[in-house]
Amino acid sequence: MWKKILPDRFAKDVFEIDPRELKKQGFDLVLLDIDNTIAKYEEPVPSEKIKNWVLSLKDAGLDTVIISNNRAKRVGKFGEELASKSFHFSLKPLKKNYKKIIKEYDIDPSKVCAIGDQLFMDVLGANRMGIYSILVDRIYDTGSFVRKWLMKFEDGVRHRHRHLKKEATKRDTGNKGKNNEIMPNRK
């Protein structure tokens, strides 16, 4: 179970992710979460900085898809603004929309990268499908009591996993990623 909630990579934010490196790693499609990944909950549209970053993904030869558990109106607006296909009310971590995207793009899951801020939604959903997962730090802590409790639990898991990764990096001489981090192989 724990392997399924651990991301393949951590990043401070999406701007720490180099689109050219993703392409070099063999990815062709990037799945993006909205809330607390590329925008705060209250932001109605993506910022210019995010628009430019998504454009840099496309310039690197990567297709982009918005996949969110949010409402159709919000997700559709982000898809429109970012010129990306969008999937709303995705019920992540369930597989349904991931399967739909893979089928629609006729792509192998190993060529797909998912970026999100939640272990139990974004990372778990991607990992269950064999999709490479990148966990970014959430932009803003907000939500219900239950959501805040879940964030605290996720923070503990993030901290512990980062510590273990640092220790493993000291020992490992194999598969290294950006910033010399271990890039696990989940096969």
Backbone as a chain_set.jsonl record, in Angstrom:
{"seq": "MWKKILPDRFAKDVFEIDPRELKKQGFDLVLLDIDNTIAKYEEPVPSEKIKNWVLSLKDAGLDTVIISNNRAKRVGKFGEELASKSFHFSLKPLKKNYKKIIKEYDIDPSKVCAIGDQLFMDVLGANRMGIYSILVDRIYDTGSFVRKWLMKFEDGVRHRHRHLKKEATKRDTGNKGKNNEIMPNRK", "coords": {"N": [[0.824, -1.203, 0.0], [1.915, 1.269, 0.845], [3.838, 1.811, -1.133], [2.257, 2.579, -3.237], [1.391, 5.138, -2.605], [3.606, 6.67, -2.684], [5.438, 9.087, -4.401], [7.13, 9.16, -7.615], [8.826, 11.208, -7.855], [9.703, 14.235, -6.169], [8.878, 17.715, -6.137], [9.378, 21.18, -5.565], [7.617, 23.021, -6.691], [5.686, 23.38, -9.743], [7.339, 24.803, -11.419], [9.863, 23.982, -10.94], [10.134, 21.8, -12.431], [11.493, 20.68, -15.332], [10.466, 20.931, -18.562], [11.858, 19.975, -20.874], [13.504, 18.019, -19.786], [11.584, 16.175, -18.956], [10.673, 15.33, -21.442], [13.042, 14.207, -22.434], [13.195, 12.056, -20.712], [11.39, 10.414, -21.825], [8.66, 10.905, -21.808], [5.438, 11.713, -23.175], [3.023, 12.808, -22.609], [1.518, 14.949, -20.237], [-0.201, 14.983, -17.26], [-2.106, 17.241, -15.472], [-3.01, 18.411, -12.296], [-5.289, 20.789, -10.854], [-6.114, 22.418, -8.448], [-4.246, 23.741, -5.877], [-1.99, 22.788, -7.075], [-1.385, 23.938, -9.629], [-2.749, 26.257, -9.236], [-4.302, 28.346, -6.708], [-7.218, 27.494, -4.756], [-9.107, 29.576, -4.898], [-8.462, 31.01, -7.17], [-9.709, 31.936, -10.239], [-8.8, 31.549, -12.827], [-5.863, 30.368, -14.628], [-2.615, 31.688, -13.816], [-0.468, 34.014, -15.593], [2.147, 33.151, -15.462], [1.842, 30.392, -15.066], [0.499, 29.78, -17.449], [2.543, 30.306, -19.279], [4.405, 28.368, -18.459], [3.022, 25.982, -19.049], [2.86, 26.325, -21.785], [5.567, 26.033, -22.324], [5.837, 23.328, -21.828], [4.417, 22.291, -23.998], [5.944, 23.334, -26.09], [8.177, 21.777, -25.75], [7.342, 19.47, -26.81], [5.386, 18.024, -25.528], [2.156, 16.804, -24.815], [-0.651, 18.118, -23.0], [-2.953, 17.522, -20.339], [-5.677, 18.413, -18.344], [-6.601, 17.146, -15.296], [-8.919, 16.783, -12.887], [-10.621, 16.746, -9.717], [-12.494, 18.616, -9.433], [-15.299, 20.837, -10.25], [-17.108, 20.971, -13.412], [-17.293, 23.539, -14.625], [-15.132, 25.061, -13.556], [-12.885, 23.427, -14.16], [-13.142, 23.188, -16.927], [-12.751, 25.869, -17.682], [-10.047, 26.246, -16.984], [-8.909, 24.357, -18.708], [-9.583, 25.501, -21.161], [-8.231, 28.01, -21.007], [-5.603, 27.102, -20.893], [-5.336, 25.775, -23.211], [-5.781, 22.998, -23.275], [-6.978, 19.678, -23.154], [-9.575, 18.719, -20.923], [-10.578, 17.014, -17.934], [-13.1, 16.736, -15.744], [-14.448, 16.313, -12.387], [-13.121, 13.892, -11.717], [-12.812, 11.89, -9.871], [-10.435, 11.024, -8.697], [-8.636, 8.907, -6.604], [-9.556, 6.965, -8.398], [-9.555, 4.781, -11.282], [-10.95, 5.342, -13.646], [-11.035, 7.863, -15.303], [-8.324, 8.093, -15.888], [-7.905, 5.805, -17.413], [-9.591, 6.443, -19.538], [-8.277, 8.666, -20.636], [-5.809, 7.524, -21.398], [-6.709, 5.719, -23.325], [-7.962, 7.481, -25.165], [-5.781, 9.015, -26.028], [-4.27, 7.046, -27.04], [-1.949, 5.867, -25.827], [0.865, 4.517, -24.116], [0.936, 3.907, -20.627], [3.479, 4.279, -19.489], [4.535, 6.394, -20.824], [3.415, 8.576, -19.814], [3.132, 11.27, -17.532], [2.191, 12.389, -14.364], [1.25, 15.229, -12.493], [0.789, 16.514, -9.313], [-0.585, 17.634, -6.103], [-1.422, 16.035, -4.02], [-1.062, 13.131, -2.087], [-2.937, 11.026, -1.703], [-4.758, 11.32, -3.724], [-3.759, 12.396, -6.31], [-1.13, 11.2, -6.605], [-1.566, 8.501, -5.791], [-3.614, 7.804, -7.614], [-2.259, 8.044, -10.116], [-0.09, 6.238, -9.745], [-1.448, 3.804, -9.438], [-2.114, 3.288, -12.027], [0.268, 2.895, -13.277], [1.554, 5.145, -14.065], [3.998, 7.671, -14.181], [4.675, 9.606, -11.351], [4.689, 12.885, -10.014], [5.06, 14.685, -7.144], [4.149, 17.779, -5.992], [4.787, 20.484, -3.714], [2.011, 21.699, -1.924], [0.267, 24.643, -2.921], [-1.216, 26.221, -1.19], [-2.545, 25.928, 2.072], [-5.661, 24.864, 2.675], [-9.141, 24.237, 3.331], [-11.586, 21.835, 4.571], [-12.042, 20.578, 7.961], [-11.479, 17.813, 7.901], [-10.012, 17.648, 5.516], [-7.796, 19.245, 6.224], [-6.723, 17.68, 8.302], [-5.989, 15.42, 6.824], [-4.032, 16.622, 5.235], [-2.072, 17.138, 7.187], [-1.35, 14.508, 7.868], [-0.37, 13.668, 5.356], [1.803, 15.415, 5.178], [3.512, 14.341, 7.13], [4.119, 11.859, 5.952], [5.356, 12.757, 3.604], [7.629, 14.064, 4.682], [8.966, 11.93, 5.97], [9.446, 10.212, 3.774], [11.084, 11.817, 2.147], [13.323, 12.009, 3.801], [14.159, 9.302, 3.878], [14.772, 9.009, 1.188], [16.949, 10.729, 0.895], [18.85, 9.392, 2.479], [19.048, 7.004, 1.036], [20.084, 8.004, -1.336], [22.682, 8.598, -0.635], [23.781, 6.065, -0.522], [23.209, 4.831, -2.953], [24.218, 4.14, -6.287], [23.07, 4.012, -8.655], [20.256, 4.59, -10.603], [19.748, 7.859, -11.223], [18.096, 10.994, -10.882], [17.02, 14.356, -11.699], [18.702, 16.798, -9.76], [20.167, 14.854, -8.506], [18.523, 12.932, -7.333], [17.079, 9.818, -6.26], [15.468, 7.824, -8.613], [12.852, 5.917, -8.468], [12.17, 2.608, -9.682], [9.205, 1.292, -10.545], [8.24, -1.575, -11.091]], "CA": [[0.0, 0.0, 0.0], [2.743, 2.476, 0.937], [4.473, 2.094, -2.424], [1.274, 3.209, -4.122], [1.204, 6.559, -2.304], [4.879, 7.379, -2.761], [5.669, 9.577, -5.762], [8.412, 8.866, -8.255], [9.673, 12.391, -7.707], [9.186, 15.405, -5.463], [9.309, 19.021, -6.636], [8.855, 22.281, -4.746], [6.457, 23.493, -7.446], [5.786, 22.951, -11.141], [8.412, 25.536, -12.095], [11.086, 23.214, -10.708], [10.087, 20.672, -13.373], [11.963, 21.108, -16.646], [9.765, 20.205, -19.634], [12.803, 19.276, -21.769], [13.933, 16.814, -19.072], [10.482, 15.206, -19.046], [10.696, 14.769, -22.8], [14.224, 13.34, -22.514], [12.897, 10.839, -19.955], [10.514, 9.579, -22.643], [7.242, 11.209, -21.645], [4.76, 12.411, -24.265], [1.795, 13.402, -22.097], [1.584, 15.391, -18.844], [-1.491, 15.197, -16.616], [-1.971, 18.294, -14.466], [-4.056, 18.74, -11.343], [-5.441, 22.251, -10.758], [-6.155, 23.042, -7.127], [-3.043, 23.677, -5.055], [-0.865, 22.326, -7.889], [-1.068, 25.05, -10.548], [-3.5, 27.443, -8.811], [-5.026, 28.292, -5.447], [-8.636, 27.193, -4.936], [-9.919, 30.763, -5.21], [-8.062, 31.614, -8.445], [-10.653, 31.47, -11.255], [-8.082, 31.224, -14.066], [-4.419, 30.214, -14.392], [-1.779, 32.894, -13.92], [0.361, 34.113, -16.8], [3.322, 32.318, -15.228], [1.419, 29.005, -15.332], [0.237, 29.684, -18.896], [3.854, 30.222, -19.945], [5.008, 27.075, -18.149], [2.304, 24.978, -19.84], [3.328, 26.545, -23.161], [6.912, 25.443, -22.427], [5.625, 21.875, -21.956], [4.011, 22.043, -25.382], [7.119, 23.624, -26.922], [9.101, 20.64, -25.589], [6.754, 18.316, -27.502], [4.528, 17.288, -24.604], [0.732, 17.132, -24.735], [-1.081, 18.341, -21.621], [-4.346, 17.267, -20.011], [-6.075, 18.794, -16.995], [-7.411, 16.104, -14.65], [-9.248, 17.356, -11.592], [-11.845, 16.306, -9.058], [-13.335, 19.791, -9.301], [-16.494, 20.994, -11.086], [-16.935, 21.138, -14.856], [-17.089, 24.946, -14.987], [-13.758, 25.455, -13.196], [-11.917, 22.621, -14.909], [-13.276, 23.592, -18.323], [-12.132, 27.193, -17.834], [-8.596, 26.046, -16.98], [-8.582, 23.681, -19.961], [-9.69, 26.509, -22.228], [-7.144, 28.992, -20.838], [-4.311, 26.444, -21.113], [-5.445, 25.05, -24.485], [-5.571, 21.598, -22.915], [-8.172, 18.876, -22.901], [-9.781, 18.664, -19.479], [-11.454, 16.001, -17.363], [-13.581, 17.21, -14.446], [-15.036, 15.338, -11.469], [-12.386, 12.685, -12.113], [-12.858, 10.897, -8.79], [-9.12, 10.484, -8.372], [-7.656, 8.082, -7.304], [-10.138, 5.899, -9.22], [-8.872, 4.617, -12.568], [-11.826, 5.587, -14.792], [-10.594, 8.902, -16.237], [-6.972, 7.769, -16.351], [-8.091, 4.845, -18.513], [-10.199, 7.18, -20.65], [-7.215, 9.495, -21.23], [-4.862, 6.616, -22.054], [-7.364, 5.207, -24.531], [-8.165, 8.591, -26.097], [-4.481, 9.419, -26.583], [-3.633, 5.829, -27.544], [-0.605, 6.009, -25.286], [1.26, 3.601, -23.054], [1.065, 4.642, -19.361], [4.88, 4.605, -19.197], [4.849, 7.635, -21.542], [2.59, 9.602, -19.184], [3.604, 11.816, -16.264], [1.128, 13.117, -13.658], [1.76, 16.185, -11.512], [-0.253, 16.934, -8.386], [-0.156, 18.014, -4.753], [-1.983, 15.164, -2.992], [-0.641, 11.732, -2.112], [-4.046, 10.078, -1.766], [-5.565, 11.565, -4.926], [-2.945, 12.508, -7.522], [-0.058, 10.197, -6.649], [-2.168, 7.176, -5.759], [-4.298, 7.576, -8.894], [-1.255, 7.824, -11.165], [0.659, 5.015, -9.471], [-2.307, 2.635, -9.687], [-2.166, 3.08, -13.477], [1.623, 2.747, -13.809], [1.939, 6.462, -14.586], [5.037, 8.34, -13.405], [4.036, 10.634, -10.528], [5.491, 13.938, -9.396], [4.335, 15.363, -6.079], [4.62, 19.133, -5.704], [4.276, 21.058, -2.472], [0.756, 22.411, -2.172], [0.409, 26.096, -2.976], [-1.881, 26.884, -0.072], [-3.278, 25.01, 2.946], [-7.041, 25.295, 2.874], [-10.107, 23.15, 3.245], [-12.366, 21.436, 5.733], [-11.301, 19.949, 9.055], [-11.005, 16.507, 7.429], [-8.957, 17.919, 4.527], [-6.61, 19.726, 6.951], [-6.172, 16.518, 8.991], [-5.335, 14.618, 5.791], [-2.81, 17.346, 4.865], [-1.085, 16.893, 8.251], [-0.881, 13.137, 7.692], [0.463, 13.663, 4.146], [3.063, 16.1, 5.488], [4.352, 13.37, 7.825], [4.586, 10.886, 4.965], [6.313, 13.475, 2.74], [8.87, 14.284, 5.431], [9.625, 10.631, 6.171], [9.922, 9.701, 2.492], [12.223, 12.639, 1.72], [14.459, 11.603, 4.632], [14.611, 7.999, 3.391], [15.349, 9.208, -0.138], [18.281, 11.307, 1.095], [19.709, 8.315, 2.964], [19.263, 6.077, -0.082], [20.931, 8.686, -2.314], [24.062, 8.477, -0.162], [24.232, 4.697, -0.773], [22.909, 4.343, -4.304], [25.052, 4.622, -7.39], [22.308, 3.651, -9.863], [19.35, 5.45, -11.357], [19.661, 9.193, -10.642], [17.29, 11.971, -11.591], [17.39, 15.747, -11.5], [19.166, 17.088, -8.399], [20.785, 13.644, -7.996], [17.605, 12.15, -6.508], [16.79, 8.454, -6.718], [14.245, 7.703, -9.399], [12.493, 4.508, -8.278], [11.558, 1.845, -10.764], [8.046, 0.575, -10.007], [7.799, -2.604, -12.044]], "C": [[0.859, 1.254, 0.0], [3.407, 2.828, -0.379], [3.538, 2.856, -3.347], [1.058, 4.687, -3.822], [2.513, 7.342, -2.34], [5.138, 7.81, -4.201], [7.017, 9.112, -6.304], [9.379, 10.02, -8.059], [8.936, 13.445, -6.885], [9.672, 16.653, -6.189], [8.676, 20.086, -5.746], [7.577, 22.831, -5.38], [6.649, 23.077, -8.898], [6.945, 23.625, -11.871], [9.779, 24.883, -11.89], [11.186, 22.034, -11.683], [10.423, 21.181, -14.767], [11.276, 20.286, -17.739], [10.692, 19.425, -20.563], [13.306, 17.987, -21.118], [12.839, 15.75, -19.106], [10.478, 14.535, -20.419], [11.879, 13.821, -22.966], [14.001, 12.02, -21.784], [11.915, 9.938, -20.7], [9.029, 9.841, -22.492], [6.709, 11.976, -22.854], [3.522, 13.162, -23.789], [1.959, 13.739, -20.621], [0.159, 15.659, -18.354], [-1.298, 16.186, -15.478], [-3.21, 18.407, -13.595], [-4.146, 20.264, -11.289], [-5.181, 22.742, -9.338], [-4.951, 22.687, -6.266], [-1.844, 23.066, -5.769], [-0.436, 23.442, -8.831], [-1.824, 26.329, -10.184], [-4.074, 27.236, -7.414], [-6.494, 28.023, -5.75], [-9.434, 28.403, -5.409], [-9.523, 31.459, -6.514], [-8.942, 31.063, -9.563], [-10.003, 31.054, -12.577], [-6.598, 31.06, -13.761], [-3.676, 31.542, -14.559], [-1.011, 32.885, -15.241], [1.601, 33.23, -16.673], [3.002, 30.845, -15.507], [1.156, 28.819, -16.82], [1.552, 29.525, -19.661], [4.531, 28.889, -19.679], [4.342, 25.971, -18.957], [2.694, 25.108, -21.307], [4.72, 25.94, -23.353], [6.842, 23.914, -22.493], [5.318, 21.526, -23.408], [5.167, 22.293, -26.345], [8.142, 22.494, -26.861], [8.555, 19.374, -26.259], [5.861, 17.457, -26.632], [3.078, 17.744, -24.747], [0.387, 17.32, -23.268], [-2.579, 18.07, -21.486], [-4.569, 17.71, -18.572], [-6.955, 17.672, -16.461], [-7.647, 16.545, -13.209], [-10.521, 16.738, -11.035], [-12.847, 17.45, -8.926], [-14.472, 19.799, -10.322], [-16.152, 21.277, -12.558], [-16.617, 22.58, -15.239], [-15.642, 25.377, -14.736], [-12.73, 24.722, -14.06], [-11.951, 22.988, -16.389], [-12.614, 24.928, -18.61], [-10.603, 27.069, -17.87], [-8.151, 25.356, -18.274], [-8.577, 24.64, -21.133], [-8.506, 27.48, -22.182], [-5.767, 28.388, -21.156], [-4.276, 25.649, -22.418], [-5.138, 23.565, -24.285], [-6.921, 20.913, -22.753], [-8.331, 18.769, -21.389], [-10.802, 17.603, -19.097], [-11.83, 16.459, -15.96], [-14.189, 16.062, -13.648], [-14.439, 13.958, -11.733], [-12.409, 11.57, -11.082], [-11.511, 10.216, -8.568], [-9.145, 10.034, -6.924], [-8.26, 6.949, -8.143], [-9.545, 5.918, -10.621], [-9.659, 5.108, -13.783], [-11.3, 6.643, -15.771], [-9.157, 8.706, -16.706], [-7.065, 6.812, -17.546], [-8.644, 5.54, -19.751], [-9.143, 8.015, -21.39], [-6.232, 8.613, -22.005], [-5.448, 6.072, -23.355], [-7.502, 6.31, -25.587], [-6.862, 9.021, -26.766], [-3.712, 8.239, -27.168], [-2.159, 5.808, -27.131], [-0.365, 4.978, -24.188], [1.419, 4.411, -21.763], [2.503, 5.031, -19.008], [5.33, 5.887, -19.892], [4.093, 8.827, -20.954], [3.179, 9.99, -17.833], [2.445, 12.596, -15.639], [1.743, 13.999, -12.579], [0.601, 16.651, -10.635], [0.301, 17.187, -7.004], [-0.631, 17.057, -3.67], [-1.543, 13.71, -3.168], [-1.811, 10.794, -2.392], [-4.981, 10.308, -2.95], [-4.668, 11.454, -6.162], [-1.914, 11.391, -7.646], [-0.637, 8.783, -6.683], [-2.863, 6.847, -7.075], [-3.323, 7.26, -10.018], [-0.545, 6.486, -10.963], [-0.162, 3.757, -9.733], [-2.373, 2.293, -11.176], [-0.783, 2.861, -14.09], [2.123, 4.019, -14.463], [2.969, 7.071, -13.636], [4.405, 9.506, -12.638], [5.054, 11.603, -9.935], [4.604, 14.656, -8.387], [4.961, 16.732, -5.858], [4.075, 19.571, -4.355], [3.004, 21.826, -2.783], [0.985, 23.913, -2.097], [-0.107, 26.746, -1.707], [-2.643, 25.851, 0.744], [-4.682, 25.562, 3.188], [-7.949, 24.082, 2.822], [-10.802, 22.876, 4.559], [-11.454, 20.853, 6.808], [-10.697, 18.624, 8.594], [-9.858, 16.709, 6.443], [-7.677, 18.374, 5.227], [-5.938, 18.591, 7.713], [-5.407, 15.649, 8.001], [-4.026, 15.276, 5.345], [-1.709, 17.112, 5.896], [-0.493, 15.494, 8.119], [0.043, 13.052, 6.473], [1.803, 14.327, 4.402], [4.032, 15.167, 6.208], [4.933, 12.35, 6.867], [5.624, 11.528, 4.049], [7.663, 13.617, 3.432], [9.651, 12.983, 5.577], [10.213, 10.103, 4.866], [11.118, 10.501, 1.981], [13.471, 12.257, 2.504], [15.027, 10.266, 4.138], [15.293, 8.129, 2.031], [16.76, 9.787, -0.027], [19.266, 10.245, 1.546], [20.039, 7.336, 1.828], [20.191, 6.694, -1.12], [22.401, 8.566, -1.931], [24.645, 7.103, -0.516], [24.162, 4.307, -2.247], [23.855, 4.935, -5.347], [24.329, 4.41, -8.711], [21.54, 4.791, -10.472], [19.166, 6.808, -10.677], [18.81, 10.094, -11.523], [17.833, 13.36, -11.371], [17.736, 15.958, -10.027], [19.69, 15.838, -7.702], [19.855, 12.808, -7.119], [17.395, 10.767, -7.109], [15.48, 8.462, -7.479], [13.813, 6.249, -9.336], [11.911, 3.877, -9.538], [10.45, 1.018, -10.168], [7.591, -0.448, -11.008], [7.387, -3.814, -11.294]], "O": [[0.585, 2.196, -0.743], [3.533, 4.005, -0.716], [3.98, 3.682, -4.146], [0.59, 5.425, -4.689], [2.529, 8.54, -2.06], [5.066, 6.993, -5.119], [7.914, 8.728, -5.554], [10.596, 9.839, -8.093], [7.708, 13.527, -6.907], [10.749, 16.651, -6.785], [7.57, 19.906, -5.238], [6.585, 23.074, -4.693], [7.671, 22.484, -9.242], [7.474, 23.075, -12.837], [10.738, 25.205, -12.592], [12.212, 21.358, -11.743], [9.709, 22.022, -15.314], [11.485, 19.076, -17.828], [10.347, 18.325, -20.994], [13.511, 16.982, -21.8], [13.126, 14.564, -19.267], [10.301, 13.322, -20.53], [11.742, 12.755, -23.566], [14.544, 10.987, -22.178], [11.638, 8.823, -20.258], [8.214, 9.07, -23.001], [7.417, 12.773, -23.47], [3.028, 14.051, -24.482], [2.469, 12.931, -19.844], [-0.582, 16.446, -18.943], [-0.433, 15.998, -14.622], [-4.328, 18.489, -14.102], [-3.189, 20.955, -11.637], [-4.173, 23.391, -9.06], [-4.679, 21.523, -5.972], [-0.8, 22.846, -5.155], [0.726, 23.848, -8.837], [-1.562, 27.381, -10.767], [-4.305, 26.105, -6.986], [-6.966, 28.287, -6.857], [-10.338, 28.266, -6.232], [-10.189, 32.41, -6.922], [-8.931, 29.859, -9.819], [-10.589, 30.297, -13.351], [-6.121, 31.56, -12.743], [-4.074, 32.399, -15.348], [-0.925, 31.858, -15.915], [2.05, 32.634, -17.652], [3.805, 30.139, -16.116], [1.55, 27.803, -17.393], [1.654, 28.708, -20.577], [5.165, 28.329, -20.574], [5.031, 25.106, -19.498], [2.841, 24.1, -21.999], [5.021, 25.398, -24.416], [7.679, 23.278, -23.133], [5.885, 20.59, -23.971], [5.347, 21.548, -27.308], [8.89, 22.28, -27.814], [9.217, 18.336, -26.275], [5.603, 16.296, -26.953], [2.807, 18.944, -24.796], [1.043, 16.757, -22.392], [-3.363, 18.35, -22.393], [-3.76, 17.422, -17.69], [-7.938, 17.291, -17.096], [-6.711, 16.665, -12.418], [-11.382, 16.27, -11.779], [-13.929, 17.268, -8.367], [-14.592, 18.892, -11.146], [-15.066, 21.752, -12.888], [-15.76, 22.818, -16.09], [-15.007, 25.982, -15.6], [-11.82, 25.337, -14.617], [-10.905, 23.086, -17.031], [-11.989, 25.105, -19.655], [-9.945, 27.711, -18.689], [-7.136, 25.728, -18.863], [-7.69, 24.603, -21.985], [-7.863, 27.734, -23.2], [-4.875, 29.09, -21.633], [-3.31, 24.94, -22.697], [-4.351, 22.966, -25.018], [-7.882, 21.511, -22.271], [-7.342, 18.733, -20.657], [-11.753, 17.331, -19.831], [-10.969, 16.557, -15.086], [-14.414, 14.974, -14.179], [-15.162, 12.984, -11.943], [-12.064, 10.43, -11.39], [-11.435, 9.019, -8.292], [-9.659, 10.769, -6.08], [-7.529, 6.051, -8.561], [-9.084, 6.959, -11.091], [-9.078, 5.273, -14.855], [-11.134, 6.348, -16.954], [-8.811, 9.116, -17.814], [-6.385, 6.994, -18.556], [-8.219, 5.261, -20.873], [-9.125, 8.058, -22.62], [-5.87, 8.929, -23.138], [-4.751, 5.98, -24.366], [-7.196, 6.096, -26.76], [-6.855, 9.354, -27.951], [-2.629, 8.413, -27.727], [-1.258, 5.741, -27.967], [-1.271, 4.62, -23.436], [1.985, 5.503, -21.801], [2.717, 6.016, -18.301], [6.398, 6.414, -19.58], [4.118, 9.93, -21.5], [3.665, 9.139, -17.088], [1.791, 13.381, -16.324], [2.637, 13.575, -11.847], [-0.425, 17.117, -11.131], [1.489, 16.989, -6.747], [-0.282, 17.24, -2.504], [-1.642, 13.141, -4.255], [-1.703, 9.88, -3.21], [-5.919, 9.534, -3.142], [-4.809, 10.527, -6.959], [-1.838, 10.719, -8.674], [-0.238, 7.965, -7.512], [-2.72, 5.741, -7.595], [-3.533, 6.319, -10.783], [-0.415, 5.698, -11.9], [0.375, 2.753, -10.201], [-2.653, 1.152, -11.545], [-0.673, 2.662, -15.299], [3.01, 3.98, -15.316], [2.815, 6.989, -12.417], [3.676, 10.306, -13.224], [6.11, 11.215, -9.436], [3.538, 15.167, -8.729], [6.153, 16.84, -5.571], [3.034, 19.091, -3.908], [2.927, 22.525, -3.793], [1.797, 24.391, -1.305], [0.482, 27.702, -1.204], [-3.315, 24.989, 0.178], [-4.854, 26.599, 3.828], [-7.562, 23.025, 2.324], [-10.623, 23.602, 5.537], [-10.257, 20.66, 6.593], [-9.53, 18.346, 8.87], [-8.843, 16.018, 6.525], [-6.586, 17.935, 4.862], [-4.709, 18.535, 7.771], [-4.303, 15.192, 8.299], [-3.032, 14.59, 5.104], [-0.55, 16.91, 5.534], [0.719, 15.313, 8.241], [1.109, 12.441, 6.541], [2.831, 13.864, 3.905], [5.233, 15.19, 5.938], [6.113, 12.011, 6.959], [6.652, 10.92, 3.751], [8.708, 13.328, 2.847], [10.857, 12.945, 5.333], [11.339, 9.606, 4.845], [12.063, 9.925, 1.441], [14.562, 12.187, 1.937], [16.241, 10.122, 3.997], [16.275, 7.44, 1.756], [17.66, 9.384, -0.764], [20.394, 10.195, 1.055], [21.181, 6.899, 1.69], [21.0, 5.988, -1.722], [23.265, 8.445, -2.8], [25.841, 6.978, -0.778], [24.987, 3.526, -2.721], [24.23, 6.104, -5.27], [24.915, 4.609, -9.776], [22.104, 5.831, -10.814], [18.49, 6.892, -9.651], [18.807, 9.971, -12.748], [18.963, 13.533, -10.915], [17.119, 15.353, -9.151], [19.671, 15.749, -6.474], [20.322, 12.06, -6.26], [17.52, 10.577, -8.319], [14.495, 9.047, -7.028], [14.347, 5.42, -10.073], [11.251, 4.536, -10.341], [10.713, 0.125, -9.363], [6.622, -0.203, -11.726], [6.98, -4.806, -11.898]]}, "num_chains": 1, "name": "protein.A"}
